[in-house]
Amino acid sequence: DSLLNHYKKVISVRNQLPFMKDGIFTNVTDQLQCSQPFVLGYKITLENEGAIFIHNFEKYAVTVNNIGSALIDEIPTTGKNAEFNGNKIVIQPHSSVILSL
C-alpha cells in the first residue's frame, strides 16, 4: 500500500470520529503495560464520546494490554491486522488500533 492510501485512511478515521477535533487528550501509555519505548497510547474524550488510540512505531509487532472494549478501526501498514488474544492485543509494526472506551 502507498503512503497516500495510509493518509486517506487516517483522514477517514478522523472524519468518522468528530470528537477527535475538540476532545480532551489523556496519555494512557502506562496502562498498556508494554516495555517498548516506541508504543504510544492515548484516549480522546468529549462529553459522552471517546476512543483509545494505540500506535506501534516499532519495526516489529508488539503485545499490549487491551484497555478498550471493542475495535472501532485499525490502520495497518504491513497488510496484517491486529490480533486479539483475551486481554492482549498484538499490534503489527508501524500500525495503529482504535478502541471504544
C-alpha positions in Angstrom: 0.0 0.0 0.0 1.1 3.6 -0.6 1.7 6.4 1.8 -1.2 8.2 0.1 -3.6 5.4 1.0 -2.3 5.4 4.5 -3.2 9.1 5.0 -6.5 8.6 3.2 -7.3 6.0 5.9 -6.1 8.3 8.7 -8.3 11.2 7.4 -11.3 8.8 7.0 -11.0 7.7 10.7 -10.7 11.3 11.8 -13.9 12.1 9.9 -15.7 9.1 11.4 -14.8 10.3 14.9 -15.6 14.1 15.1 -14.8 14.3 18.8 -11.1 13.9 17.9 -11.0 17.6 16.9 -12.1 19.1 20.2 -11.8 16.3 22.7 -9.6 16.0 25.7 -6.3 14.1 25.2 -5.2 11.8 28.0 -2.0 9.7 27.8 -2.7 6.0 28.7 0.6 4.5 27.6 1.4 3.2 31.1 -1.9 1.3 31.2 -0.8 -0.7 28.1 2.0 -2.4 30.2 4.3 -2.5 27.3 8.0 -2.0 27.8 8.7 -0.9 24.3 9.7 2.7 24.0 8.0 3.3 20.6 4.4 2.4 21.6 2.0 5.2 22.4 -1.5 5.0 23.8 -3.9 7.9 24.4 -7.6 8.5 24.7 -9.6 11.3 23.4 -12.9 12.1 25.1 -15.6 14.7 24.6 -18.9 14.6 26.6 -20.2 11.0 26.1 -17.9 10.1 23.2 -14.4 8.9 23.1 -11.9 6.3 21.9 -8.5 4.8 22.8 -5.7 5.1 20.2 -2.7 2.8 20.3 0.2 3.3 17.9 3.1 0.9 17.4 6.1 2.8 16.0 8.4 -0.2 16.4 9.7 -2.2 13.4 8.2 -5.4 14.8 4.9 -6.5 16.3 4.2 -5.7 20.0 1.8 -7.0 22.6 -0.1 -4.6 24.8 -2.9 -4.8 27.3 -6.4 -4.4 25.7 -7.7 -1.4 27.7 -10.7 -0.8 25.4 -13.9 -2.6 25.0 -14.2 -3.2 21.2 -12.3 -2.4 18.0 -13.5 0.7 16.2 -11.0 0.6 13.4 -7.3 0.0 12.7 -4.7 1.4 10.4 -2.4 -1.5 9.4 0.7 -0.8 7.3 2.0 -4.3 6.8 -1.1 -5.9 5.3 -1.7 -7.8 8.6 -4.4 -6.8 11.1 -4.0 -6.7 14.8 -4.6 -9.9 16.7 -6.8 -10.0 19.8 -5.9 -12.7 22.4 -8.1 -12.3 25.5 -7.0 -9.2 27.3 -4.0 -8.7 25.0 -3.6 -7.1 21.5 -0.7 -7.8 19.1 -0.2 -4.7 17.0 1.7 -5.0 13.8 4.8 -2.8 13.0 4.0 0.8 12.3 0.3 0.2 12.7 -2.5 1.6 14.9 -5.7 0.4 16.5 -8.6 2.5 17.7 -10.8 1.0 20.5 -14.0 2.1 22.1 -14.0 3.1 25.7 
